[in-house]
Amino acid sequence: MDITEKARELGLMLANSKEMEIYRNTEAAMQSDSKSTTLMNEYRQLQVEMVKRTKESAAAEVIEETKQKLLAKQKEINEYPTTLEFLTAKSDLEALMKKVNDIIVFSITGEPTCTDDKCKTCGGGCKG
């Protein structure tokens, strides 16, 4: 058994998973939707602004104002179906990748990487 062959096989399985298919479809839908791209760009700009203000040690009220704008934009993103579907698909794909990684780590170390409250879902061999 060649490790690199198994890695390729795993990569192909991940590339062909339903999570990846949904992610790709929702990403394409989001990128072709002008409101979605605007929302995401505005959110990224607010993140940069927040980091800049924090690094510059701006006044607390300026930081709070930026934080509130960021939270409002996040709410707007979560309420817009196209961006919500994309973020949900991204989260599901990331959960699958974490699960795969946790199983690999468990297989190598024999130690679970998940917490007790999540043991039932990780598949890493926890005793929960």
N, C-alpha and C positions, 0 to 999 in steps of 0.2 A: 504494500500500500504506500503510494507516494503522497506525501503531505501536500505538495503543491497541486497535485491533481484533485485532491479532496477540496482544497481551497477554491480551485476553479469551479468545481461542481457546486460547492456551497454558494459561490458568487452568482452562478447562473440560476440557481434555485431562488436566491433572493431577488435577482433581476426579473424573474418571471413570477414572483409572488403576487397575490392579489393586492397586498398592501402597496407594493411598488407600482402596480398598474393604476390603482386608484390615485396614488400620489402624483404620478405623471399626468393623468387626466385632469386632476384638479389644478395642478400647476399650470398646465396649458390653458385651461379655462380662465384662471386668474390672470395670466399674462396677456390674454386676448381681451380682457375686460378693463376698460380705461379707468373705471371707478376703483377697481381692485388695485391696480398698479399705483394710482394716485394715493389711495389710503396707505398702502405699504411704504411708498416713498416718503410720505409725510411722517409716518411713524418712525422710520429710520432717521429722518432729519431731526425729529424731536429727541431721539435717543442721543444723537451726536451733540445736540444742544445741551442736554442734561449732563452728559459727561464733561463737556466744556465748562459749563457753569460750576460744576462740582470741583473740577480741577482748579478753576480760577478762584475758588472759595468765595463765590458770589453770595450776596446777602441771602439769608434764610428764606425771606419772602419771595425772592426771585427763583430760588431753587424749588420752592413749594409750588409756585405758579407753573413752572415748567413741568413739574411732576404731575400736576392736575391736568395739564394739556396732554401729556403722555397717556395718562389713564383714560381720559376722554377719547383719545384716538384709538386706544386699545378696545374700548367699549364699542366704538363705531365699527372697527374691524370685526369684532365678534358678532355684531348684529347684522353684518352684510353677508348674505348667504355664500357668495363665491369665495370670499376670503375665509369665512368660517370653515367651509368644506375643505379648503386647502390646508388650513392649520390643523384640522382634525386628521386629515390624511397624513400630514407630516408627523404628527404626534403618534399615530398608529404605526407608521414605518419606523420611527425612532424606537418605539416600544419593542417592535420585532427585532431590530438590530441589538438592542440591549439584552433581550431574552437570549438571542444567539450568543452574544458575548458572555453573558452570565453562565450559560451552559458550557462554553469552552473553558472558561476560568474554573468552573466547578470540576470539569473533567480533568484539568491539569492539577489543581491543588487539593481537590476533595473538600474545599471550603465553600459554603454557599456565599453568594455575593448580595443576596437580597435580604430584606428585613423580615422579621417574623410576621408582620401584618400583611406582607405581600407574598409570602411563601407559597400560597395556594396557586398563584398565577404565574410565577416565574419559570417553572419547569426546570430549575437548576438542581433539583434533588434535595431541597430543604426538608427538614423533618416536621414542617408545620402543617 
